[in-house]
Amino acid sequence: MDPGPKFIVDNNVGRLAKWLRVLGFDTLFINPIADEDLLAIARRDGRIIVTKDRAFLRRREVIDGRLKVVFVRSNDRLGQLREVIEALNLPAPDRWFSRCLACNAPLTAVPKAEVADQVPPYVYATQNGFQRCPSCGRVYWPGTHWERMRAELQTVMAGPE
């Protein structure tokens, strides 16, 4: 599977990082981070910078195409996500909910029995599919929060009304 683009999200659109991760994209968010450090990471890792800061657009390496920046205008997290999707013509990914929302690591499927002591009893009794972050240990399952997020993403992927 094509891993797709990799992102680094500026502090001024930090909430967007979670939503790019929900879509399955490798997305860094470091807070705080100086602009020069953000640029260095983008250069080193081949990451696309996502920001509301117009100053990034005036940098020589952005103007000449060595670094890619997606400038978002919306103040709404889902509006920002829609802008990124449209700016890069991103397809509807088949890897939704495949990354840790907290630390960005790819999730791994785990047997239900392995999470018995890590999830609430009701969740354990009603859910069968679990994923764990190998980096931070968080456990994920497709509960009501997941369904709500999925509905929001389907709206975003459908485009503007």
Buried (B, 14 or more C-beta within 10 A) or exposed (E): EEEBBBBBBBBEBBEBBBBBBBBBBBBBBBEEBEBEEBBEBBEEEEBBBBBBBEEBEEBEBBEEEEBBBBBBEBEEBBBBBBBBBEBBEBEEBEBBBBBBBEBBBBBEEBEEEEBEEBBEEEBBEEBEEBBBBEEEEBBBBBBEEBEEBBEBBEEBBEEEE
